[in-house]
Amino acid sequence: MPLITLETQFPENRVLDPENPRNQESSKPALKTNNLVVNVNDILTPQKVTWALESFQPYKAPGPDGIFPICIKSLPRQMIHLITTLFRLCLIAGYVPQGWRHTKVIFIPKPGKQNYYDPKSFRPISLTCFLRKTLERCIE
């Protein structure tokens, strides 16, 4: 897809150069001091994580990591406690893991357009990593 399509659909975004880290966000966790630490166990429970995982269709389109929901849903139940702990640590630190920040964008042609040379003739679909989507669903 041409760069003009990306610029048209996402005007505020910028293309990051993986070879030049100076143009990217810091990869250091931004630790926060607030009352979220006290309440994180109430916000994220194993039951809520299980609910969020089960709410996804098993073969929902994967993000850039290529992991389908069925892969996570098929893990042994003991893993729910590890995933819950990971999510809690993300909230406490105010940090989203670097790999979860990537998004795969697919452009779908809008029906009924006379000209598909115009970037606005496409609708972007953004696919993010399944674990990130699960965390987001837990804290909605």
Secondary structure as GFF3:
##gff-version 3
##sequence-region A 1 140
A	DSSP	alpha_helix	3	9	.	.	.	ID=ss1
A	DSSP	three_ten_helix	21	23	.	.	.	ID=ss2
A	DSSP	alpha_helix	36	43	.	.	.	ID=ss3
A	DSSP	alpha_helix	46	54	.	.	.	ID=ss4
A	DSSP	alpha_helix	69	73	.	.	.	ID=ss5
A	DSSP	alpha_helix	79	93	.	.	.	ID=ss6
A	DSSP	three_ten_helix	98	101	.	.	.	ID=ss7
A	DSSP	beta_strand	103	109	.	.	.	ID=ss8
A	DSSP	three_ten_helix	119	121	.	.	.	ID=ss9
A	DSSP	beta_strand	122	128	.	.	.	ID=ss10
A	DSSP	alpha_helix	130	139	.	.	.	ID=ss11
###
